[in-house]
Amino acid sequence: MTQPITFPMPGGAAPSAPAVDPREAALRKQAEQLEGLLFAQLLSVSGTGSPSPAGGGETQFDSFLRQAQADAVAQSGQTGLAEAIYRSLAKRV
């Protein structure tokens, strides 16, 4: 196996990730969870989303499938809804 190539930083300091404020991280997480909840409700009310693997009518596990689909949409960040929720909440905190 080969070792990754590393380049020394001027002054010998290693690059570090910017510090994340715990309140900001918690607020972003809450915004993402709220987006997931909203999408799950939209999928439920509209009757869309992936059909149940069991086929036919709705099963007891369909709500879990809808929630997983909604969480995936929220985590992707493609809609921007969680970001908008975060910005709105950040102004008030």
Order of alpha helices (4+ residues) and beta strands (2+ residues): alpha-alpha-alpha
